[in-house]
Amino acid sequence: MLPTLNMHAQMEKSERYTRGWSKLQEIDGEAGENVVSSLANISSDLARFIIEYSFGDVYCLNSLDNKSKEIVAVSSLIAQGTIPQLKVHLNGALNSGCSVTEVKEIILQMSVYTGFPGSINAMNTLREVLNERKRNGISDLAGNVLNTATDTADRYSKGVEALSQLDSLQAHRMEEAYCDFSPELVQFTFEYAFADIHSRKGLEKKYRQIATISALATLGNASSQLKFHIGGALNIGVTGDEIKEIMLLLTVYAGFPAAINGTNSLWEVMKERNIQ
């Protein structure tokens, strides 16, 4: 902590720097300060850019609340498998109002979009973070205890219903496109991705879509799926400005090319809907 504070004291403090330092402490607390401290002797410029740009500029935008911003960060970092930074932002998500249940739900959902290995690593990392916070006397909000018993009754129809809440025609499109060629893909999409995961009650649909958009834009290899989930997010009440801010946050976590491509996908969806 002391090296961080010394470096912070010695730097010329622009308005952006002061604003960013305050936002960094608000969201990531000591975990974020430790990242800045670790860079002091190798690249004070990188430390300054993290504070001024990431937190002074991007995190101070106001279309998304801090909880949503940290869901963007966590989802993007799981997609990339960047465990040290994921630890920082799991702390940030918990600091910003996510319950333990909600964070677990985000990690479970990433099994659909970024694969099971990433979800396994992220869940193990969450366990480490929770143990560290408990040792430091931090009591986190547990959230609702979910009934995890498997309901095997007509998962296919349940998945169709959950998918249709995002787009009423998408289930039919998938069946037309893939039922003859790969019926198992349709079945597993409906039964696992939407019946088992998207139908769970531990995370609001808005946050599920924010997490999905962040992961898909980060991956950069699923433009049609990204456009679908942007449309689904708009259908359930996420605003265009909120999705624009997701892409701006991704300049920090996934880089400018991913953010530009994601913004282009949003632009296409909004033009198709005649939304300004």
C-alpha positions in Angstrom: 0.0 0.0 0.0 2.8 2.5 1.0 4.6 2.3 -2.4 1.3 3.0 -4.2 0.5 6.0 -2.0 4.0 7.4 -2.5 3.8 7.0 -6.2 0.4 8.6 -6.2 1.7 11.5 -4.1 4.7 12.1 -6.4 2.8 12.1 -9.7 1.6 15.4 -11.1 -2.2 15.1 -10.6 -4.3 16.0 -13.6 -8.0 16.3 -13.1 -8.3 13.0 -14.9 -5.8 11.4 -12.6 -7.5 12.6 -9.5 -10.9 11.5 -10.8 -9.5 8.1 -11.9 -7.7 7.4 -8.6 -10.9 8.1 -6.7 -12.9 5.8 -9.0 -10.2 3.0 -8.8 -10.4 3.1 -5.0 -14.3 3.1 -5.1 -14.5 0.0 -7.3 -11.4 -2.2 -6.9 -10.1 -0.9 -3.5 -6.9 -2.4 -2.3 -6.8 -5.0 -5.1 -6.7 -2.2 -7.7 -4.1 -0.2 -5.7 -1.9 -3.2 -5.6 -1.9 -3.5 -9.4 -0.8 0.1 -9.7 1.8 -0.4 -7.1 3.2 -3.5 -8.9 3.9 -1.3 -11.9 5.7 1.5 -10.1 9.2 0.3 -10.7 8.8 -1.0 -14.3 6.3 1.4 -16.0 4.9 4.4 -14.2 3.4 5.5 -17.5 1.3 2.3 -17.7 0.2 2.9 -14.1 -0.8 6.5 -15.0 -2.7 5.4 -18.1 -4.7 2.8 -16.1 -5.7 5.6 -13.7 -6.3 8.4 -16.1 -7.8 6.5 -19.0 -9.4 3.4 -17.6 -10.8 4.9 -14.5 -10.6 8.7 -15.0 -12.2 8.6 -18.5 -14.0 5.3 -19.2 -15.2 4.3 -15.7 -16.6 7.8 -15.1 -19.1 7.5 -18.0 -22.6 7.3 -16.5 -24.8 5.1 -18.7 -24.0 2.0 -16.8 -23.8 1.7 -13.0 -20.7 0.3 -11.3 -22.2 -3.1 -10.9 -22.9 -3.4 -14.7 -19.4 -2.1 -15.5 -17.8 -4.8 -13.4 -20.0 -7.5 -15.0 -18.6 -6.3 -18.3 -15.1 -6.5 -16.9 -15.5 -10.0 -15.4 -17.1 -11.5 -18.5 -14.4 -10.1 -20.8 -11.6 -11.3 -18.6 -13.1 -14.8 -18.3 -13.3 -14.9 -22.1 -9.6 -14.1 -22.3 -8.5 -16.3 -19.4 -6.6 -13.5 -17.7 -6.7 -14.8 -14.1 -4.7 -12.1 -12.2 -6.8 -9.3 -13.6 -10.0 -11.4 -13.1 -9.1 -11.6 -9.4 -9.0 -7.8 -9.2 -12.4 -7.5 -10.9 -14.1 -10.3 -9.0 -13.3 -8.1 -6.0 -14.6 -5.1 -7.9 -17.9 -6.9 -8.7 -18.4 -7.8 -5.1 -17.5 -4.2 -4.0 -20.0 -2.8 -6.5 -23.1 -4.6 -5.3 -22.9 -8.1 -6.9 -23.9 -10.9 -4.5 -21.9 -14.1 -4.5 -24.8 -15.8 -6.2 -24.8 -13.3 -9.0 -21.1 -13.6 -9.6 -21.4 -17.4 -9.7 -24.3 -17.0 -12.2 -22.1 -14.9 -14.5 -19.4 -17.6 -14.4 -21.9 -20.4 -15.1 -23.2 -18.4 -18.0 -19.7 -18.1 -19.5 -19.7 -21.9 -20.0 -22.1 -21.3 -22.8 -20.2 -18.5 -24.5 -16.5 -19.1 -23.7 -16.5 -22.8 -22.7 -16.2 -24.9 -19.6 -12.5 -24.6 -19.0 -12.8 -20.8 -18.6 -15.7 -21.2 -16.2 -13.8 -23.8 -14.1 -10.8 -21.5 -13.8 -13.0 -18.5 -13.0 -15.0 -20.5 -10.3 -11.8 -21.6 -8.6 -10.5 -18.0 -8.8 -13.8 -16.8 -7.1 -13.2 -19.2 -4.3 -9.7 -17.8 -3.7 -11.1 -14.3 -3.8 -13.9 -15.1 -1.3 -11.4 -16.8 1.1 -9.1 -13.8 0.9 -11.9 -11.4 1.6 -13.1 -13.5 4.5 -9.6 -13.5 6.0 -9.6 -9.7 5.7 -12.9 -9.4 7.6 -15.1 -8.6 4.5 -18.6 -10.1 4.7 -20.0 -10.4 1.2 -23.7 -10.5 0.3 -24.6 -14.1 -0.3 -27.6 -13.5 -2.5 -30.6 -15.9 -3.0 -30.0 -19.6 -2.4 -31.1 -21.3 -5.6 -32.8 -24.6 -6.0 -30.2 -26.5 -8.1 -32.1 -29.7 -8.5 -32.3 -30.7 -12.1 -35.8 -30.4 -13.7 -35.8 -32.9 -16.5 -39.4 -32.2 -17.6 -39.4 -30.9 -21.1 -36.2 -28.8 -21.0 -36.5 -28.3 -24.8 -39.8 -26.3 -24.4 -38.4 -24.4 -21.4 -35.4 -23.4 -23.5 -37.5 -22.3 -26.4 -39.5 -20.1 -24.0 -36.3 -18.5 -22.5 -34.9 -17.9 -25.9 -38.2 -16.4 -27.1 -38.0 -13.8 -24.4 -35.1 -12.3 -26.2 -36.5 -12.8 -29.8 -39.8 -14.5 -30.5 -38.6 -15.8 -33.8 -35.2 -17.1 -33.0 -36.1 -20.6 -31.9 -37.9 -21.2 -35.2 -34.9 -19.8 -37.2 -32.6 -22.2 -35.4 -34.8 -25.2 -36.0 -35.1 -24.3 -39.7 -31.4 -23.8 -40.1 -30.0 -26.8 -38.2 -32.6 -29.4 -37.4 -31.9 -31.4 -40.6 -28.1 -31.0 -40.4 -27.4 -31.0 -36.7 -30.5 -31.6 -34.5 -28.3 -32.1 -31.5 -27.0 -28.5 -31.8 -30.5 -27.2 -31.6 -31.4 -29.5 -28.7 -28.3 -28.6 -26.7 -28.7 -24.9 -27.4 -32.3 -24.9 -26.1 -31.8 -27.4 -23.3 -28.5 -26.3 -21.8 -27.8 -22.7 -22.9 -31.4 -21.5 -22.4 -33.3 -24.0 -20.2 -30.4 -24.8 -17.8 -28.6 -21.5 -17.8 -30.6 -18.5 -19.0 -33.7 -19.6 -17.1 -31.9 -19.6 -13.8 -33.3 -17.0 -11.3 -30.0 -15.9 -9.7 -29.2 -13.0 -12.2 -31.5 -10.5 -13.8 -32.0 -10.8 -17.6 -30.5 -7.4 -18.1 -27.2 -8.5 -16.5 -27.2 -11.7 -18.4 -27.3 -9.9 -21.6 -24.6 -7.4 -20.6 -22.4 -10.3 -19.7 -23.1 -12.1 -22.9 -22.5 -9.0 -25.1 -19.2 -8.4 -23.3 -17.9 -11.9 -23.8 -19.0 -12.1 -27.5 -17.5 -8.7 -28.4 -14.3 -9.7 -26.6 -14.0 -13.0 -28.5 -14.5 -11.2 -31.8 -15.3 -14.3 -33.7 -19.1 -14.5 -33.4 -20.5 -11.4 -35.1 -24.0 -12.9 -35.9 -24.4 -14.1 -32.3 -23.3 -10.7 -31.0 -25.8 -9.0 -33.1 -28.5 -11.4 -31.9 -27.7 -10.7 -28.3 -27.5 -6.9 -28.8 -31.0 -7.2 -30.3 -32.2 -9.4 -27.4 -30.8 -6.9 -24.9 -32.7 -4.0 -26.6 -35.8 -6.2 -26.6 -35.7 -6.6 -22.8 -35.0 -2.9 -22.1 -31.2 -2.4 -22.2 -30.7 0.9 -23.9 -28.5 1.7 -26.9 -26.4 4.1 -24.7 -25.8 1.3 -22.2 -24.6 -1.0 -25.0 -22.4 1.8 -26.4 -20.8 2.1 -23.0 -20.1 -1.7 -22.9 -18.1 -1.3 -26.0 -16.2 1.7 -24.6 -15.4 -0.4 -21.5 -14.0 -3.0 -23.8 -11.3 -0.6 -25.0 -9.9 -1.2 -21.6 -10.3 -4.9 -21.3 -10.3 -6.3 -24.8 -8.7 -3.5 -26.8 -9.8 -0.9 -29.3 -10.3 -3.3 -32.3 -12.8 -5.4 -30.3 -14.6 -2.3 -29.2 -14.8 -0.9 -32.7 -16.1 -4.1 -34.1 -18.6 -4.4 -31.3 -19.8 -0.8 -31.9 -20.2 -1.6 -35.6 -22.4 -4.5 -34.7 -24.5 -2.3 -32.4 -24.7 0.3 -35.2 -26.0 -2.3 -37.7 -28.7 -3.5 -35.3 -29.8 0.0 -34.5 -29.9 1.0 -38.2 -32.0 -2.1 -38.9 -34.5 -1.0 -36.2 -34.4 2.7 -37.3 -33.0 3.6 -33.8 -30.9 6.8 -33.7 
